Amino acid sequence: MVVAFGVFSTSTFGQVNLYANPAALTGASAPTQTIVHPTISAGVQRAVLSADGTLYVGDDDGVSIFRNALTAPTFVVELTTGSVNDLLLVE
């Protein structure tokens, strides 16, 4: 499955928009899911989606993990590691 991401910062939290069918996107397309959570800081930098639908979001204080990101995003845990410059997912 191909998924497009939009990673944004609001004044308080970071936000990740997921688009499940990027080939059909238009300027008016709404995201399949929008994930905003207090653990995603306004310094959001990276997002990676695994094959099983787990989303890893890197920001300026660690990595927030969400399961079922495309269907029913559920917060799992935040790993506080400091600023995240890169995320590499090996499956």
PEBELUR-V546227 format. One record per backbone hydrogen bond with DSSP energy under -0.5 kcal/mol. NH is the residue of the N-H (numbers start at 1). CO is the residue of the C=O. Records with the same first field share a line. If there is no record, write none. Layout:
NH=CO / CO
//
This chain:
4=19
6=17
8=6 / 15
10=13
14=40
15=8
16=35
17=6
18=33
19=4
20=18
24=21
25=22
29=26
32=18
33=18
35=16
36=34
37=14
40=37
41=39
42=12
44=41
45=58
46=58
48=56
50=48 / 54
53=50
55=66
56=48
57=55 / 64
58=46 / 56
59=62
62=59
63=79
64=57
65=77
66=55
67=74
69=53
71=68
72=68
74=67
76=65
77=65
79=63
80=78
81=79
82=61
84=59
85=83
90=88
91=89
//
